[in-house]
């Protein structure tokens, strides 16, 4: 069975988390929802709370078939978060899929994984991510 990790952080963009969770689950993927610093309810940008079943630091830097990090205004608060960067590095080393949505490619930059990638990002990231496809 395929496995995916969704990492939630305070202020995540709800549609960028819930849609992948729903679609992957419907496709038969075993989805693990991890809270950045804890299990429990994580509040998104619009105040919707989503249940994280495990804290990210409780997971070994185990690799998944896909790791997905939704964007949202909370991204700036988690820049250079060592646990997130460690998981992204392990995922990249395994050749697995990394899905950083909206402004989340900034974490790829922070983890020194951005070079050589084709990616898109929220336009407000264009100063730090000038190579993003679709950047102004």
Buried (B, 14 or more C-beta within 10 A) or exposed (E): EEBBBBBBBBBBBBBBBBEBBEEBEEEEBEBBBBBBBBBEEBBBBEEBEBEBEBBBBEBEBEBBBBBBBBBBBBBEEBBEBEBBBBBBBBBBEBEBEBBBBBBBBBBBBBBEBBEEBEBBBBEBBBEBBEEBEEBE
